[in-house]
């Protein structure tokens, strides 16, 4: 599943490939992906050019001349750039055709991805955008901020770290890595986290996400950057998907459990 570093990689790569291209045609093969009124989406996006690409959490924000196109990749969404004459293959659901006869194609095996065309002034009125928390590398992410949001929460800390209204863009892979670097067990009750531990979580968030962005994200399971970019952070993973392998710090065998229904990896010695 693409997380913040992967989405950032897709954003940066697309910026080099599609800016200033004008849309002359749109094909919507799977309409359920479009959250806007379908007819308005089809009509309003024609003759619009991509002038910038932003990111908020795991959302890609394509800036057009008159609108924002919001795109969430969900589990397996990918973008491909192809010549228009190439045949449309299975799982290519939204096709943007540019004036130069190249396509931007949205590919999604599970069909969970979403797109929404909105007026620019309405960006922060969209519920999914409005409720996003602070990003892992933002200076506003402090121990005080975390402790304030941890108050009264008895759920496991791993579950709370996945709450996008608290930390935006942190997903399953990186939550495991953050807790490992912070030395905190994923089942630890959130309201028992101390100031010192909250500070360690902040430091681990900034370290792990910064390194993952530098590496282009993590190529894992079915996720790869379909634009020719391969994430390399998987070679730096300390615990995630390392079950039955020795911990790189203490040589203890990495364990796997379920936390909130999510596969969770940890070292029982480093994360007591």
N, C-alpha and C positions, 0 to 999 in steps of 0.2 A: 504494500500500500504506500503510495507516495506521501511523504511527510514534508515538513517545511523545507529541508535542504533539497529534496528532489524537485519540489514545486519551484524553488528558487532557481534551480538548474534549468528547468524547462523554460522559465521566464527569461533568463539571460540568453538562452540559446535562440528562442523565438525572436527576441529583440534584434538579433543579428540577421534574421531571415525574412521577416514579414513587415517590418515597419515601412510606412508610406505606400503599401500596396492597397489598391482599391478593389473592393468586392463587387464583382459584376453579376454573380450568381450564387444562390444558396440552395443546397439540396438537404432536406431534412428527412432522413430515412426512418428514424425512430422518434416521432414527435413527443413522446413522453419525457424526453430529456429537457425539453424547453419549458421553463417555468412561466415565462411571459405568455401573453396572448399570442397564439401561434401565427395568426395572420399579420398582426402588427410586427412581430419579430421578423417575418419573411420580408415584409415591405420596407420596414425602417432600416434594415441592415444593408440593403442594396445601395451602392455608390458611396458607402462609408469606407474610409481608409483607417488602417491601424496606425495611430500616431504615437502610442506609448503602451507599455505593458507594466502594470504594477502588481503587487502581491500583498494581500492581507491574510495572515495565517496561512491556511492551505488553499485560499482562493486566489485564482488568477484574475486580474482586473485588466481587461483589454480596453484601452482608451481609444474610442473612435472619434470622428469629428464631432458628432452630436450626442453620443451615448457612451455608456460603459457596458461592455459585455462581460458578465460575471461567469466564471467557469470553475467548477469544482470537479476534480478528477476522481474523487471517491476511491474505490478499491483498486481499479485497474485502468483508469483513463489514460490515454496517450494521444499526442499529436504527431501526425506525419505530414511532411511536405512532399508532394508528388506532382508530376506532370498531369495535367487534366486528362490527357488521352489514356492514361493508365486505367485499367479496369477497377471498379470499386470492389473491394474484397469484403468478405464476411466481417462483421463487427465494426465497419466504418459507417458511422451513423449520421454525422453532420459533415457536409462538404462545403467549404467556402472556396469559390473559384475567383481568382484575381484576374485583372485585365491582361496580365502577361501569360495567361493560360496555365498558371501553376495553381495547385490546390493546397489548402490547409485542411487536413482531414482529421476528424476526431474519432478515435478508435476506442471501443470499450466493450470488453468481453461480457462483463456482468450487467452492463446497461445501467449502472448506478449513478453515473455522472450527471451533472445538472448545468444548464446554461440559463442565463436571465439577462435580457436586454433592458436597461433602465435609463432614465434621464439622469444626467450627471449630478444634478442637485439632489437626487434621491439616494445617493450611494449609502449614506449613513442612516437612512431610514429602512434599509433592508435588514430584516431581523437577524439573519445569519452574520451580517457584517457588524451590525450595531453591538452585538453581544460578545464579540471577540475580546479575549483577555490580552494581557501584555505578552509580547513576543519574548522568547527565551534569551535573546541577545540584547534586548532593550535595557537601557540604563535604569528604567523605571522598575524593572524587576529587582526587588530588594528583599531582604529577609523580613523587613517590616510588612511589606505588601503580602508576602506569603503567609506569615503568621496571622495577619488579619483575616485572610481568606481560609485559613485552616481552622479557625475557631469553631468549636462545636461539631466538627466533622469527625465521626468515628469510622468512616470508611477507610479501607487501606490506602496508604499514601500513593501507591501505583495508580489506583482508580482516580484519585483527585488530580494527579499530574496529567491525566488524559482529558480532564475537563477543559474544553476550549474556551470557556468563559473566564478561566483563571490564567492559564498559560496557553497562548494561541499558537498552534502549529506543532506542538509536541505530541508525537504519536507513540505507538507501542514499542517500536524499535528503540527510539531515543530515550523513552522513559526508563526502560531497562538499563540503558547505558548510564543515564544520569544517576540513578539510584546506586549503581555499582560504584561510580566515581565518588559519590557522596557517602558511601559506606552505610547505607540504610536498607533494611530488609523491606521488600515490596509489600508485605502484609502488615507492616507497622501501622497502628492507628494514627490517622493524620493529626488528631488533636494532641498527640503526645510528642510531636516534633518540637525540639528545643530551638532556641535562637541560634545556637552554634550549628545545629543540623540544618536549619533553614538557610543559613549562610552558605553551607556546603552545597545545598541543592542549587542555589543561585549560581555559585561558581561552576558547578558541574554542568548546568544548563548552558552557560556561556561557552565553556570549553568544548563540550560535545557538539553543540550545534555549529559553532564557528568552524571546528575542524571538519565536520560533515559537509558544510557548504563549500569549504575550500576543496574538498575531495570530489565534489559533484554529487553528493548524496550516496545512497546505498543501493546497489543493485542486488535485489534479494527476491526470492520466489519469482512471481511473474512480472515484477516491476523492473523495467529498464527505461532509460530515457530513449525514446524512439527516434530522436533527432540526431543520433550518432554520438551521444554523450554517455559514457559509462561511468556510473558512480563507483568510486574506489574506497569509500569509507568502510565497506564490508570487511576489508582486510584489517581494520582497526577495531572491530567489534570485540569487546572484552567478555560479554556474557550472552548477548542475544543470539539465539540459535547455536549456542556453544554447548548444548547439553551433552553430558558424559565426557567432555573434554576438560583437561586440567586448567584451573584458573591461572592466568598469566602472572598474577601477583603472588599467590600462595600455594599453588599446585593442588588445591582442593578441587574435587570434581564438581563442575557446574551442574546445578539442578534446574528442573523445569516444573512449574506448577501453574495452576489457573488462578488468575486474579480478575474478578469481574468478567469472567468468560474469556479473558485474553491469555494466550500463552505467555508465560512470564519466566525469565531466566535470571538466576542470581547465584552468587557464591555464598554458601552458608557460613563460611568463616569470615570473609571480608564484610558481609552484610548481616551481622547477628541481630 
